[in-house]
Amino acid sequence: MKLLHLDASVLNENSASRVLTAEIVQKLRAKHADLQVTYRDLAADAPAHLSAEILGTRFAPADQWNPLQTAEAALTETLLEEFLGADIVVIGAPMYNFSIPTQLKAWIDRIAQVGRTFRYGENGPVGLAGGKKVIIGSSRGGAYSTSEQMRAMDFQEDYLKVVLGFVGVTDVTIVRAEGLAMGPEARSKSMGDAHQQIGQLLLAA
């Protein structure tokens, strides 16, 4: 069994999402002795954002690529193989300004590849990367799941579910810690609830 572990928070040891993903992976390791884990810290080593030069590899043969294009095409292929080969993907996804970190978006832009993770059929897009489980460690300073007004401002969790569904992944579980900036008591309760959810989740994994 293969697991891909992604962290995207820039807060390092102060990151709540990193705490959640580390616990999820630890418990999965304990439950599955044969688990092979690939780890990527997208904050420390982020893929470059797409540019006209990088996208040019899709429209020109490889023998016409410059050194940067060759390197970026190789990185894209590595990221694709890691994602497609994983049975479980654990993603640390904090909310930054109502959405996801730019580093995580850069990773998504690399793995959303027509012909590899999705294709267009007669009735629209068809995901090609199904059959895997994704667990998202979601963290946010405010409480965005508690009212319709706050949910309307959430372009983090819904975006991830849409993107994953687009590439065929429908088995998505979100472990959420929110209200983390609303005082020590709120933070402690939310992290405690998330740890409890992880324990219940892994019993069924």
N, C-alpha and C positions, 0 to 999 in steps of 0.2 A: 504494500500500500504506500502511495506517495502523497506527501503533503507539501503544499507551497505556502510559506508563511511570509506575509508582506506587512511591513510597518511603514507608516507615512508621516507620523507626527514629528515635528521639528523640536519637540520639548525634551527629548531624550529621557532621563530618569524622572522628569516631572510629568511625563505623559501618562494619562489614564488609559488611553487606548493601547499603549504598549504593555501596561500591566495586564489588561484583559487578554490580549492575544497570547502573551507569554503563559498565562494560566491555562488557556484553552489548549495550546500546543503541549504543555507539560502533561495535562491530564490525558490527552490523546496518545502521547508517547507511553504513558503508564498502562493504557488500556490495550494498545496495539504494539506488541513487542517488535514486529517487523516493519514499523513505520519508518519511512525514509523522508527526512525533512530537508527541504531547500529553503533557505532564508534570504530575503532581500530587504535591506533597509533603504527604502526609496527616498528618505530624507537625506541620508548620508551619501547615497550614490544614485541620484535621480537620472532617469533617461532624459536626454535632451527633448525639449518640446519640438513638435513637428515644424519643419520649415520647407520652403520650396526646394531647397537643396536635398534635404532628406527624402522628401516625397518624390524627388526626381528618379529615385531608384525604381519606382513603380512604372516608369514610362520609358526607361532606357535600358538596353542590355547591360549585363554586368561588366563587360569589357570596356564600357564607356564611363564607368563610375570613377569618381576621384577618390582619394584615400579616405576622406571623411565619409563619403557615401558608402564605401565598402565596409568601414567599421560600424556605421550605424545600421546597415542592413544585417550585419552579423549579430549585433545586439538585439535587433527586432526578432530575428529568428530564434535566438536563445530565449528571450522572454516568451515568445509564442510556444516553444517546446516545453518550457517549464509549466506554463498554464495548461496546455492541452494534455500534458502527461500526468497532471495531478488528479488524484481521486478526491482530495479535500483541499480547499483553499481557505486560509485564514487571513483576513484582511483587517488591519488596524486602520480605522477611518475616523479621525476626529472631524468635527465640523469647524471649518474656517470661513467666517463671513457668509454663513448660511449654506455653504457647499462643502466640497471635499478639498483637501490640500492639492495644490497645483502639481506636486510630484506624483500623486496617485492618478491624477488626470493624464499626466504624460505616459504613465504605464498603460492606462486604458487605451490611449490613442495608439499604442504599439500593438496591443493584442486584439483590437477590433479590426480584423483584416478580412476583407471580402475573399471568399474562396477558402479561408482557413478556419475562421470562427463563425462566419455567417455567409449566406449567399442570398441572392434575390431570385425568388421563384415566381410563378405565374400569379400567385396571390399575395406577393410581398416578401419581406425578409424572412429567412429561415435560419434559426440558430444551429450551429454545427458543433458546439462545445458542451453539449449536455452530458448527463450521466455523472456529474460530479456534485459534491456538496460544498457550499460556501458558507462560512461562518464569519460574520462581520462584528468586530469589536468597535462599537460606535460610542463616541464620547462627545459631549457638548456642554458648554457653560450654562446655557439656559435650559428651560424645560419646554421642549417643542412638541411633545406628544400629548399634552394635557388639555389642549383646546383647539378648536377649529382655526382660530386666528393664528396661533403659533404654528400649527401644522402647515398652514399656507406659506410659511417662511422657510420650510424645511426642503432644501434642494440637495441634501446630503444623502439620506437613506433612500428616498424615493428614486433619486438619480441612479444610485448603485443598483437598485433592484431592476430598474428599467434597462440599464446597460447589460447587466448579467442575463436578464431575460432575452434581450436582443440576440445574444450569442448562444442562447439555448439553455442557460442555467436557471432552473426553476426551484431547485432545492436550496433556498437561502434562509439562513437564520441570523437574526440580529440580536446581539447581546449589547444592551444599551445602558450607559451610565450618563445621565443628564442632570442638569441643575448643579453642575460641579463648581460653578462660580457664584452660587447663591448662599454661600456661607459654609462653615465647617460641618455643621449638623446635616445640611442637605447633601453635601459631598459624601460624608461618611455613610449615610443611608443609601444613597444611590449606588455607591461602589459595593456596599454590602449586598444590595439586591442583585447587582450584576454577578457577583461571585456566587450567589445562591443559584442564579439562573444557569451559570456555567456548570455547576455541580449537577443540576437536574438534566441539562442538555447532554452531558457526557455519559450519563447513565443509559441514555437511549442511543448513543452513537455506536 
